[in-house]
């Protein structure tokens, strides 16, 4: 997912993207939704959150 798409999701949830990185913004969205802010923390590319909106980017994120 591109940063512009993440920013649009953030704005739709009344979150101002400001100058956050993609990872920081996704983690903020996760927290605001009441979820764990676990984006890009999967160990060895394994994640048990199969219904997560961010899953495709999460397991390949490197920052």
C-alpha positions as CSV (number, residue, x, y, z in Angstrom):
1,X,0.0,0.0,0.0
2,X,1.4,3.4,-0.9
3,X,1.8,6.2,1.6
4,X,-0.9,8.3,-0.1
5,X,-3.3,5.4,0.5
6,X,-2.3,5.1,4.1
7,X,-2.7,8.9,4.5
8,X,-6.2,8.7,3.1
9,X,-7.1,5.9,5.5
10,X,-5.7,8.0,8.4
11,X,-7.7,11.1,7.3
12,X,-10.9,9.0,7.1
13,X,-10.3,8.1,10.7
14,X,-9.7,11.8,11.7
15,X,-5.9,11.3,12.1
16,X,-3.7,14.0,10.7
17,X,-0.8,12.3,8.9
18,X,1.6,15.2,9.8
19,X,5.2,14.2,9.0
20,X,5.0,10.6,10.1
21,X,6.7,7.8,8.2
22,X,4.5,5.1,6.7
23,X,5.3,2.7,9.6
24,X,4.6,5.3,12.3
25,X,1.4,6.3,10.7
26,X,0.2,2.7,10.4
27,X,1.1,2.0,14.0
28,X,-0.9,5.1,15.1
29,X,-3.9,4.0,13.1
30,X,-3.6,0.5,14.7
31,X,-3.5,2.1,18.2
32,X,-6.5,4.4,17.5
33,X,-8.5,1.4,16.3
34,X,-7.8,-0.4,19.6
35,X,-5.4,-2.9,18.1
36,X,-1.8,-3.8,18.8
37,X,0.6,-1.4,17.0
38,X,2.6,-4.4,15.7
39,X,3.2,-3.2,12.1
40,X,6.6,-4.4,10.8
41,X,7.4,-6.3,14.0
42,X,6.8,-9.9,12.6
43,X,9.7,-12.2,13.4
44,X,11.0,-14.1,10.4
45,X,8.1,-12.8,8.3
46,X,5.6,-14.7,10.4
47,X,2.4,-13.1,11.6
48,X,-0.8,-14.7,12.9
49,X,-3.0,-11.6,12.1
50,X,-4.5,-13.0,8.9
51,X,-7.3,-10.4,8.7
52,X,-5.1,-7.4,9.2
53,X,-5.4,-4.6,6.6
54,X,-1.6,-4.0,6.7
55,X,-0.5,-7.7,6.5
56,X,0.8,-7.6,2.9
57,X,3.1,-4.6,3.7
58,X,3.9,-5.7,7.2
59,X,5.8,-8.9,6.5
60,X,8.0,-7.2,3.9
61,X,8.6,-3.9,5.7
62,X,12.1,-3.3,6.6
63,X,12.1,-0.1,8.7
